Amino acid sequence: MLFTEGRFFLLFALAFLTYWALRSNVARKRWLLVCSCVFYGAWDWRFLGLIFLSSGIDFAAGLALEGPKSDRARRLWLSASIVANVAVLGFFKYFGFFVDSAVALASWLGLPAGPRTLEIVLPVGISFYTFQSMSYTIDVYRRDLRAVRSWSDFALFVAFFPQLVAGPIVRAVEFLPQLERARSWRDDVRVRAALGLFLLGFVKKACVADSIAGAIDGVYAMPPSWSAYSHWTALALYTVQVYCDFSGYSDMAIATAGLLGYRLTKNFDWPLLATDITDWWRRWHISLSTWFRDYLYYPLGGNRKGPVRTYVNLWIVFFLCGLWHGAQWKYVIWGVMCGVYLIGHRMWSRSALGARPSGAVRHAVGWALTTFGVMMWWPVFRGLDFTRTGQQLEILFGLEAGGPRSLSPWWAPGLAAMALVHVATRARLGASLLERLPDWAWTIGFGACAALAAAFTASGYQPFVYFQF
């Protein structure tokens, strides 16, 4: 995988030192494109062609959309771009899913059906860079962005290695203008902020998410063997794990880009403090939720065509959001659950009770209900199969007795400690003091924190959760 054996850190050190040693902006951009190709090719060099194919199609479509063509011709070019991207994504990500589903349906109907013999390898990050590339042609079609003339610039936008394999999903309108001028170390790089964010992301991933992964894996692997306490604890732990794992990657990607002088969009805004499910989706995986909002929900009509149409639009968006996460029925069901949650919240907000002014008690109750609702969709999202998911739900709600095995009782105070640290970090307790430190004191403090984090790094490599999407 891409992050094993320090490969990413070695690549970044080489990219960083050479990048800032070069004086020409063109040379710097081409060097970053080479590094991005090496980074992705380290997983499987054959799929570099897939990125270049997607980039080439959308680059050509953008130039065609920019030309003096009729509205009909522009719609045809946009349609060609979207169809090509969806076809590539559909083949590599969903071919086996649809074939297996068809075989299962035929078997259920008593029709002859055999197992598929063609195995399709899923390219890492294909869902992320496909959405990035599609957003470019849509923005050019809407005339929100001028078509880029340099193919190497466009290829760098699609393949930029810090966020290539797991986001955040970058918009062309935000990234391409940054390529037009040379980056300056003095003007474009906030060293302290970038290093601090990278260390925070590393701690989230390597010290928190990876440390609790083993306990969660055991419970989900054999649900009947574990007590109800263990299942409830595993739900809470997985909420922490998936947040720290994914937001940790996003933090490191944003920080890495920042050290190269580029700004990437924020992907998380303290979602574990959300007080309703709509608020949660405004804070969680922001680059994906806003992508679906701007390129699907609004074009479908958003909330402008009455409540019934709004609910249908929400359901469509989250059905496809679930499918985006993976070619398995569990993700489709999870997406439908998200849509139902949002529709229910919207109905509640439109009611007389929901319209009442909010206060501290209401916020607390809203946070508790939101957290509980989010925890309830993890058995589906994380479950290995529907049989084990059903067993877990039965044990959670007392419909089936749990097994004799139990997680350590120390996990409960551990979760409470994590919550306190989370709230303290959100409140930036001590942050202003650190910002006022002289460079030498800040460097010593950062080094000490990095050494402490390394000491508490979990043993063994755990792949990033969102690498599979």
C-alpha positions, -999 to 999 in steps of 0.1 A, spaced: 0 0 0 9 36 -4 18 45 32 37 14 43 74 16 53 74 54 54 70 56 16 49 87 18 73 105 42 103 98 20 85 109 -11 73 141 6 108 149 19 122 145 -17 93 164 -32 95 192 -6 133 198 -8 135 197 -46 103 217 -51 116 247 -31 150 244 -46 136 250 -81 130 286 -91 108 282 -122 71 279 -115 67 256 -145 95 234 -133 80 232 -98 46 222 -112 60 195 -134 81 182 -106 50 178 -84 33 160 -113 62 136 -115 60 130 -77 23 124 -79 28 98 -106 55 81 -86 33 82 -55 3 66 -73 24 43 -94 39 28 -62 6 11 -57 1 -1 -93 17 18 -121 -7 4 -147 -36 25 -133 -17 58 -140 -31 54 -175 -66 55 -160 -59 89 -144 -44 103 -176 -74 90 -196 -98 107 -172 -77 139 -173 -74 139 -211 -112 135 -216 -121 163 -193 -93 185 -205 -105 182 -241 -141 186 -230 -132 218 -211 -116 233 -242 -146 224 -263 -170 239 -238 -150 271 -238 -154 275 -276 -181 295 -293 -205 266 -296 -243 264 -294 -260 254 -262 -269 221 -277 -232 214 -286 -221 224 -251 -246 201 -235 -234 173 -257 -198 179 -247 -208 180 -210 -228 148 -214 -199 131 -231 -176 140 -202 -200 129 -175 -208 96 -193 -171 88 -198 -163 94 -162 -193 75 -149 -185 46 -173 -150 43 -161 -160 45 -124 -189 22 -130 -168 -5 -147 -140 -6 -122 -161 -1 -90 -195 -15 -98 -192 -41 -125 -188 -70 -100 -215 -56 -77 -241 -55 -104 -231 -89 -119 -232 -105 -84 -265 -89 -77 -279 -102 -110 -266 -137 -103 -282 -137 -68 -315 -125 -81 -315 -151 -109 -307 -178 -83 -335 -166 -60 -359 -168 -89 -348 -203 -97 -331 -194 -129 -297 -209 -139 -269 -186 -129 -232 -191 -124 -206 -172 -105 -187 -145 -124 -152 -153 -135 -139 -118 -142 -123 -101 -112 -119 -63 -115 -92 -46 -94 -105 -14 -78 -80 15 -84 -72 34 -52 -88 68 -50 -109 64 -82 -140 78 -65 -122 109 -54 -103 119 -85 -133 111 -108 -155 135 -88 -127 161 -90 -124 158 -127 -161 159 -133 -166 190 -113 -142 208 -136 -162 203 -168 -195 211 -149 -180 244 -137 -167 253 -172 -201 245 -186 -217 268 -160 -191 294 -169 -180 295 -133 -145 288 -145 -124 293 -176 -110 262 -193 -74 256 -185 -50 256 -215 -21 236 -200 -27 198 -198 1 194 -173 -16 219 -150 -49 200 -153 -32 166 -147 -16 180 -116 -50 192 -103 -64 157 -108 -33 138 -95 -20 161 -68 -5 135 -44 -13 148 -9 -50 142 -13 -51 119 -43 -63 87 -27 -87 98 0 -95 134 -4 -105 160 4 -122 163 -30 -107 195 -45 -127 218 -68 -109 231 -99 -122 266 -92 -103 265 -59 -71 248 -71 -63 257 -107 -60 295 -99 -33 286 -74 -12 271 -102 -10 304 -121 17 320 -100 48 308 -83 44 299 -47 65 318 -21 78 303 11 74 336 29 39 345 16 22 311 10 35 288 37 24 290 73 50 266 87 37 263 123 1 258 113 10 232 87 33 212 110 9 214 139 -20 202 117 1 174 103 11 162 138 -25 164 149 -36 143 119 -8 118 127 -19 115 163 -55 109 153 -46 82 129 -16 64 144 -22 69 181 -60 69 184 -76 52 154 -50 24 150 -49 17 188 -86 10 191 -90 -8 158 -81 -43 172 -109 -41 199 -135 -31 173 -124 -58 148 -128 -85 173 -164 -76 182 -175 -72 146 -158 -105 135 -178 -126 160 -208 -107 174 -224 -136 193 -193 -141 214 -194 -106 230 -216 -90 257 -240 -61 251 -216 -38 269 -189 -47 244 -212 -40 214 -222 -6 227 -186 2 235 -175 -9 201 -201 14 185 -187 44 204 -152 33 196 -159 30 159 -174 64 159 -140 77 173 -120 54 150 -136 64 117 -135 101 126 -99 101 137 -88 79 108 -105 99 80 -101 134 95 -65 124 104 -57 117 67 -74 149 56 -54 169 82 -22 154 69 -31 160 33 -41 196 39 -9 202 59 13 185 33 -2 207 6 2 237 29 40 231 31 41 232 -7 22 265 -6 -12 252 -17 -46 255 1 -70 226 2 -105 228 14 -114 219 50 -130 184 52 -142 182 88 -156 208 112 -160 190 145 -188 167 134 -189 148 168 -203 181 183 -232 183 159 -266 189 174 -288 176 146 -282 153 116 -283 181 91 -256 199 111 -236 166 112 -235 164 74 -225 201 72 -194 191 93 -186 156 81 -167 149 48 -175 185 38 -159 182 3 -182 152 -6 -214 165 10 -210 199 -8 -201 182 -40 -234 163 -39 -252 194 -29 -238 216 -57 -237 191 -85 -267 169 -78 -291 182 -51 -294 218 -65 -297 206 -102 -325 182 -91 -344 213 -77 -331 213 -41 -358 225 -18 -373 249 -43 -402 227 -55 -421 219 -24 -415 195 5 -423 162 -13 -399 170 -41 -373 180 -15 -376 147 3 -373 128 -30 -342 148 -39 -326 141 -5 -334 104 -9 -318 103 -44 -287 121 -32 -280 99 -2 -288 67 -21 -261 77 -46 -239 89 -17 -241 54 -2 -233 38 -35 -203 61 -39 -189 47 -6 -187 12 -19 -201 -15 -43 -220 -34 -16 -256 -34 -5 -247 -24 30 -235 10 17 -267 15 -2 -287 7 29 -265 30 49 -271 58 24 -308 53 25 -307 55 63 -289 88 60 -316 101 37 -343 89 60 -326 106 90 -324 139 71 -360 137 58 -372 130 93 -352 160 107 -365 182 80 -401 172 88 -394 178 125 -379 213 118 -411 222 98 -434 212 127 -446 235 155 -423 218 181 -393 218 158 -397 255 151 -394 266 188 -363 286 198 -334 264 209 -316 266 242 -289 248 261 -311 218 271 -324 214 236 -288 215 222 -278 188 247 -307 166 238 -301 173 201 -265 163 205 -274 131 223 -300 121 197 -277 129 168 -248 109 183 -271 79 190 -285 81 155 -250 81 140 -239 52 161 -270 32 149 -259 33 113 -224 20 120 -234 -17 124 -246 -15 88 -217 6 75 -190 -14 93 -206 -48 95 -189 -77 76 -222 -92 64 -259 -89 71 -260 -120 93 -235 -106 117 -250 -71 115 -284 -86 125 -267 -105 154 -251 -73 167 -284 -53 165 -302 -81 184 -276 -81 212 -276 -43 213 -313 -41 220 -316 -71 242 -334 -94 217 -305 -119 220 -282 -127 249 -246 -117 243 -216 -140 247 -192 -143 276 -165 -122 261 -162 -86 272 -141 -56 263 -120 -40 291 -140 -18 314 -113 8 310 -126 17 276 -155 36 291 -133 62 310 -110 62 280 -139 73 258 -147 100 284 -111 112 283 -112 113 245 -143 134 246 -127 159 270 -96 162 248 -119 167 218 -138 195 235 -106 211 248 -90 210 214 -122 226 199 -120 254 224 -83 259 215 -72 258 251 -36 267 252 -34 274 214 -29 312 218 0 305 242 17 282 217 13 308 189 32 334 210 62 312 216 95 321 200 106 299 172 132 280 192 108 272 220 81 262 195 106 239 177 116 222 210 79 218 220 70 204 186 98 179 187 88 168 222 52 163 211 63 144 180 85 121 200 57 115 225 33 107 196 58 83 181 61 65 215 23 60 216 20 49 179 1 17 176 22 -13 165 14 -27 131 0 -9 100 -37 -2 97 -49 9 62 -68 41 61 -105 34 62 -113 55 32 -87 39 9 -113 13 0 -137 39 -14 
